[in-house]
């Protein structure tokens, strides 16, 4: 072992294999004395966070106060805020850019109301009657609001989006097929889709939850905030004060880009410079530099100041993840512009960005004219009207999704298989060295029969729906959809745990559905929902189980409350979806949308369902989009090329390349608003490239905490604005038009 140091930095080096996904054992400093741990870099006495082991030692406390977790108060608060979570979740499905509900936003609200419950209710000790004391103790009257109660309540609320996939299918049915399913189909399908993937998370816990490297980086702001709020709040008073100011600032600021000065949602020097130019020039500038409105343009060098779209994700995702996304964005700009201006697939005939389907002449495709009342394709009518056509941006988006899926499978097998085998052996022998895993050994694990029983119930509910319902999906297709999801889920969980992000795997489900059920778009939608939901729920439950491991919430309580929150959230999602679809139907069916409402997400789902139900004609050997399914095979080869490159040029091993993430981000933003991309890059560079390396003391104390505050403040205001003035409740009250809030055209003043 050798050590090298300079004025500010000390790095202790060992002979550990230089792999960013493996880390040596480290030991946290104590007693106020700097102890230089092997393999850890220190700057001015503060450790630089690089690996999951660093997170376990230096960011997250392994303290366990043995306080109660499942209480009357935690269930009530979780139930109330699941309603709020469900509303926001489904709300963003119909926004220009879809984001997940900030768990931090819910976490803060739960904390405020939990503390209010504690302080505003009488202490049981004030009463002489034993019966009264017992009742008040059960109601948690005047009782301390602890970290585990907080975690349980907040995670119940956060699980409100777990059943979203099934609700989105029902939204497509209502919008594009005018099908109103029966109550039995709605209940059983929502139940089945919402819970079918939990069993895999249970089976895969040794791989996707227990190891230290499975950080689930995007949840770190949440974990850090839990511990700052509950562990020694007096000692953390300075941090919490800064948190409060950041929260207030974010809330006040969000009023401007979200409502009063929508120009702040997309600042583009090029758009402003082109305002007096001819329309032809302005159209080119809009395509390349515009991005504040839905499907406007690429958003090159367009900066958004709207935190609801940026989010703390880019403050928490590790550098190795963001480095790959930046490479993907470069490819995105070059290829998207080249395809359109090169007129690939007759690109100039159609809008630059849109997820709708079109006729060959560029007019909107008349879906109603080729769909029977049962939701199947009428091939006689199809022959008269012609095959649907896609925009070049949509083709590229579909292609990159397949590239990413193929690369995901091969990358995990090549680069992570040895680590996963070791993690499995350590879990079976209970020798996993992570201190948080060791701290959870005193709690009873969830028996596997719990997971299996839940799966059996969800399976038979889905089977009943496919046999008796209006899905057009046969029972055997339903079973294959579950098997396909079960195959992909482990790969997605591993990538998400290591990098804090995943790749879109829904495309593979749609491909298989189209091949198995030609001419049945609704069958494809249901097939993809069940298949993808197995993957999504595995990732989500593993994520929350990791939060539970960090905060020492017993395993069985985590499982039971996640099931409860998922079911409650799915039901509420469905009710809110019906409200929005009914009130905003016209704009949701518009191919472009506006800067407030957009049907791009459900349009994309329907477009994929239609085109994949015509897989042979559209994507087959004779189809013009054959490159899309070919992308899966090409993607499988990408990590192999990466591996060979390392063999010939060993120094490439030091570059944190991941071809699955690169491919995913090379086409991820093929629809919606894009002005936030450069803002996210700026935030990532500041946080992960500069602050983490140059000022690790400030980074370790405030990076995740301030990110949580910004998320909470912005989403609180967006929620209020959406229902107060932006039309989610049916009545829109727009802010008066002025230069900073144009009533027509794009907020960034592109054409």
Helices and strands as residue ranges (DSSP letters): E 2-5, E 9-13, E 41-43, E 46-47, H 52-54, I 55-59, H 72-93, H 103-120, G 124-126, H 130-138, H 147-158, G 159-161, H 164-176, H 183-195, H 198-203, H 205-208, G 217-219, H 220-230, H 237-255, I 256-260, G 262-265, H 269-273, H 279-289, H 307-310, H 313-316, H 319-341, G 344-349, G 367-369, H 379-385, H 392-415, H 417-429, H 435-439, H 448-468, H 475-499, H 506-516, H 521-551, H 555-583, H 585-589, H 600-613, H 615-618, H 626-648, G 650-654, H 659-665, H 677-684, I 685-691, H 692-694, H 696-698, I 699-703, H 704-724
